[in-house]
Amino acid sequence: MENRLLADAFEILKRTLRARGMTYAMVGEALGLSEVSVKRMFAQRDCKMSRLFELCDLLDLPPEEVLQRARRTQAAAAYLPRETEAALAADASLFHFFILLREDFPAREIAKIYGLTPLDVDHYGRSLELMGLAELMPEGQIRLKVPQPIKFRPFGPLHPHVKRISQQFVLDTIDKANDEDLAFTTMGRRMLPDTVRQVVKEMAEFQSHIANLARQDQMIASDKELVSFKWTAAMGVLSYPELLEIQSVKRPAAVAS
């Protein structure tokens, strides 16, 4: 399940416990766990789906309603502090490491992909920890501490990196557009400005729909089954004369009679 969604679900369960006057010790006794184990589970805000269902059943809460509520309470995307963006921008490898962690790649998997040593992983993990973005865990694990979805400032310190990644993705997608798992389409039309604004609004709604589909997949699939995807869309007023170049045809000089 997506980390942020599960974390919000645990916040809902924690508030329910407080409202009903239940302690971690009482939860542990009901589930056959020690109080320490329950505290750890709520502190890390992570568990197997079966355990989440047990917690919901204990509190007489339908799991689907808890997850729906968790989706509604997720915060809107927010910017990182500008100085944090600048620190990430100064080290492209650190920024890329952070992106993969944000996409739920385990640190061990990142190390395997890039041939990183444990010292490399420790270096990047400690760098992110100093920025307040992550926490080093036992056995080389790294847990992000970013409390809400994040976005990067337009034309901020990370803009060149984000622009390069997006441009390369679009170029690769155009070159491989015939693959069944890739889609690239482009079109130009003339329409009224208010129609353009309506289409932009519908694109934002579709983006939210995609995010919900992804959350559902993450709830039922293991990390090994999931693949990373990227959806890039651009729409705005286009001035064809500024984009396209048409040169005058050079004609042979007239021959004087």
C-alpha positions as CSV (number, residue, x, y, z in Angstrom):
1,M,0.0,0.0,0.0
2,E,1.2,3.5,-0.7
3,N,3.2,4.8,2.3
4,R,1.3,8.1,2.7
5,L,-2.1,6.4,2.5
6,L,-1.2,3.8,5.1
7,A,0.3,6.5,7.3
8,D,-3.0,8.5,7.2
9,A,-5.0,5.3,7.9
10,F,-2.9,4.8,11.0
11,E,-3.6,8.4,12.1
12,I,-7.3,7.6,11.8
13,L,-6.9,4.4,13.9
14,K,-4.9,6.3,16.5
15,R,-7.6,9.0,16.8
16,T,-10.2,6.2,17.2
17,L,-8.2,4.6,19.9
18,R,-8.0,7.9,21.8
19,A,-11.7,8.5,21.4
20,R,-12.5,5.1,22.8
21,G,-10.0,5.2,25.6
22,M,-8.1,2.2,24.4
23,T,-4.4,1.8,25.1
24,Y,-1.6,0.1,23.1
25,A,-1.5,-2.5,25.8
26,M,-5.2,-3.3,25.3
27,V,-4.7,-3.5,21.5
28,G,-1.7,-5.9,22.0
29,E,-3.7,-8.1,24.3
30,A,-6.6,-8.4,21.8
31,L,-4.3,-9.1,18.9
32,G,-1.8,-11.4,20.7
33,L,1.0,-8.8,20.4
34,S,3.2,-7.1,23.0
35,E,2.6,-3.5,23.9
36,V,6.1,-2.7,22.5
37,S,5.2,-4.3,19.1
38,V,2.0,-2.3,18.9
39,K,3.8,1.0,19.8
40,R,6.4,0.2,17.1
41,M,3.7,-0.5,14.5
42,F,1.9,2.8,15.2
43,A,5.2,4.7,15.3
44,Q,6.4,3.4,12.0
45,R,2.8,3.6,10.6
46,D,3.3,0.4,8.7
47,C,2.0,-3.1,8.7
48,K,0.7,-5.9,6.5
49,M,-2.8,-5.6,5.1
50,S,-4.0,-8.5,7.2
51,R,-2.9,-6.7,10.3
52,L,-4.6,-3.5,9.3
53,F,-7.8,-5.5,8.8
54,E,-7.4,-6.9,12.3
55,L,-7.0,-3.4,13.7
56,C,-10.1,-2.3,11.9
57,D,-12.1,-5.3,13.0
58,L,-11.0,-4.7,16.6
59,L,-12.3,-1.1,16.4
60,D,-15.4,-2.2,14.5
61,L,-14.4,0.0,11.6
62,P,-15.0,-1.1,7.9
63,P,-11.5,-1.1,6.3
64,E,-12.8,0.3,3.1
65,E,-14.2,3.3,5.0
66,V,-10.9,3.9,6.8
67,L,-9.0,3.9,3.5
68,Q,-11.5,6.2,1.8
69,R,-11.2,8.6,4.8
70,A,-7.4,8.3,4.6
71,R,-7.6,9.3,0.9
72,R,-9.7,12.4,1.7
73,T,-7.4,13.5,4.5
74,Q,-4.2,13.4,2.4
75,A,-2.6,16.8,2.3
76,A,-2.2,18.7,-0.9
77,A,1.2,18.7,-2.4
78,A,3.6,21.3,-0.9
79,Y,7.0,22.8,-1.7
80,L,10.1,21.8,0.1
81,P,12.0,24.8,1.7
82,R,14.0,26.6,-1.0
83,E,17.3,25.9,0.8
84,T,16.5,22.2,0.8
85,E,15.8,22.3,-3.0
86,A,19.1,24.2,-3.4
87,A,21.0,21.5,-1.5
88,L,19.4,18.7,-3.6
89,A,20.1,20.7,-6.8
90,A,23.8,20.9,-5.9
91,D,24.1,17.0,-5.9
92,A,22.3,15.4,-8.9
93,S,22.9,11.9,-7.5
94,L,21.4,12.8,-4.1
95,F,18.4,14.3,-5.8
96,H,17.9,11.1,-7.9
97,F,18.3,9.0,-4.8
98,F,15.6,11.0,-3.1
99,I,13.3,10.7,-6.1
100,L,13.6,6.9,-6.0
101,L,12.9,6.8,-2.3
102,R,9.9,9.0,-2.9
103,E,8.7,6.5,-5.5
104,D,8.9,3.7,-2.8
105,F,12.1,2.1,-4.1
106,P,13.8,0.4,-1.1
107,A,17.4,1.5,-0.4
108,R,18.6,-2.0,-1.1
109,E,16.9,-2.0,-4.5
110,I,18.5,1.4,-5.4
111,A,21.9,0.0,-4.4
112,K,21.4,-3.0,-6.6
113,I,20.3,-1.0,-9.6
114,Y,23.3,1.4,-9.5
115,G,25.9,-0.8,-8.0
116,L,26.2,1.3,-4.8
117,T,28.1,0.1,-1.8
118,P,26.7,0.2,1.8
119,L,28.9,3.2,2.4
120,D,27.3,5.0,-0.6
121,V,23.8,4.2,0.7
122,D,24.8,5.4,4.2
123,H,26.2,8.6,2.7
124,Y,23.0,9.5,0.8
125,G,20.8,8.5,3.7
126,R,22.8,10.6,6.1
127,S,22.7,13.6,3.7
128,L,18.9,13.3,3.5
129,E,18.7,12.9,7.2
130,L,20.6,16.1,7.8
131,M,18.1,17.9,5.5
132,G,15.2,16.5,7.6
133,L,14.0,14.5,4.6
134,A,14.7,11.0,5.8
135,E,15.6,8.8,8.7
136,L,18.2,6.0,8.7
137,M,16.8,2.7,9.9
138,P,18.3,-0.6,11.0
139,E,19.9,-2.8,8.3
140,G,20.5,0.0,5.9
141,Q,16.9,0.9,5.4
142,I,15.9,4.6,4.8
143,R,12.5,6.0,5.7
144,L,11.4,9.3,4.2
145,K,10.1,11.8,6.7
146,V,8.4,14.1,4.2
147,P,4.9,14.4,5.8
148,Q,2.9,15.2,2.7
149,P,3.1,14.9,-1.1
150,I,5.7,17.3,-2.4
151,K,6.2,19.3,-5.6
152,F,9.1,21.3,-6.9
153,R,9.1,25.0,-7.5
154,P,8.6,26.2,-11.1
155,F,11.9,27.8,-12.1
156,G,13.3,27.0,-8.6
157,P,16.7,25.5,-7.8
158,L,15.6,22.0,-9.1
159,H,14.0,23.3,-12.2
160,P,16.9,22.3,-14.6
161,H,17.0,18.7,-13.2
162,V,13.2,18.3,-13.4
163,K,13.1,19.8,-16.9
164,R,15.9,17.4,-18.1
165,I,14.2,14.3,-16.7
166,S,10.8,15.3,-18.2
167,Q,12.3,16.1,-21.6
168,Q,14.2,12.9,-21.7
169,F,11.1,10.9,-20.7
170,V,9.1,12.6,-23.5
171,L,11.8,11.9,-26.1
172,D,12.1,8.3,-25.1
173,T,8.3,7.9,-25.2
174,I,8.1,9.4,-28.7
175,D,10.8,7.0,-29.9
176,K,9.0,4.0,-28.4
177,A,5.4,5.1,-28.9
178,N,4.5,1.8,-30.6
179,D,5.2,-0.3,-27.4
180,E,1.9,-1.4,-25.8
181,D,2.8,0.0,-22.4
182,L,3.6,3.5,-23.8
183,A,1.4,6.2,-25.1
184,F,2.2,9.4,-26.9
185,T,-0.2,11.6,-28.6
186,T,-0.3,15.2,-29.6
187,M,-2.8,17.4,-31.3
188,G,-3.5,21.0,-32.1
189,R,-6.9,22.6,-32.3
190,R,-8.4,26.1,-32.4
191,M,-10.9,26.8,-29.6
192,L,-12.2,29.5,-27.2
193,P,-10.0,30.3,-24.2
194,D,-12.8,29.2,-21.8
195,T,-12.8,25.8,-23.5
196,V,-9.1,25.5,-23.0
197,R,-9.6,26.2,-19.3
198,Q,-12.3,23.5,-19.1
199,V,-9.9,21.0,-20.7
200,V,-7.1,21.9,-18.3
201,K,-9.6,21.4,-15.4
202,E,-10.5,17.9,-16.8
203,M,-6.8,17.0,-17.1
204,A,-6.4,17.8,-13.4
205,E,-9.4,15.5,-12.6
206,F,-7.9,12.8,-14.7
207,Q,-4.6,13.1,-12.9
208,S,-6.4,12.5,-9.6
209,H,-8.1,9.5,-11.2
210,I,-4.7,8.0,-12.2
211,A,-3.5,8.6,-8.6
212,N,-6.4,6.7,-7.2
213,L,-5.8,3.8,-9.6
214,A,-2.2,3.7,-8.5
215,R,-3.2,3.6,-4.8
216,Q,-5.5,0.7,-5.4
217,D,-2.7,-1.2,-7.2
218,Q,-0.3,-0.5,-4.3
219,M,-2.9,-1.9,-1.8
220,I,-3.1,-5.3,-3.5
221,A,0.3,-5.8,-5.1
222,S,3.8,-6.4,-3.9
223,D,6.7,-4.0,-4.7
224,K,8.1,-6.5,-7.1
225,E,4.9,-6.6,-9.2
226,L,4.6,-2.8,-9.5
227,V,6.3,-0.7,-12.2
228,S,7.0,3.0,-12.1
229,F,5.2,5.1,-14.6
230,K,5.2,8.8,-15.5
231,W,2.3,10.9,-16.9
232,T,3.3,14.1,-18.6
233,A,0.8,16.5,-20.1
234,A,1.1,20.0,-21.5
235,M,-1.6,22.2,-22.8
236,G,-1.7,25.9,-23.4
237,V,-2.2,28.6,-25.9
238,L,0.2,28.0,-28.8
239,S,1.5,30.6,-31.3
240,Y,2.4,28.5,-34.4
241,P,4.1,31.5,-36.1
242,E,6.5,31.7,-33.2
243,L,7.1,27.9,-33.2
244,L,7.3,27.2,-36.9
245,E,9.7,28.7,-39.4
246,I,8.9,29.2,-43.1
247,Q,11.5,30.7,-45.3
248,S,11.0,32.6,-48.5
249,V,11.7,30.5,-51.5
250,K,14.9,31.6,-53.2
251,R,14.2,32.1,-56.9
252,P,16.7,32.4,-59.6
253,A,17.6,35.9,-60.4
254,A,15.9,37.3,-63.4
255,V,18.1,37.3,-66.6
256,A,18.4,40.7,-68.1
257,S,17.4,40.8,-71.7
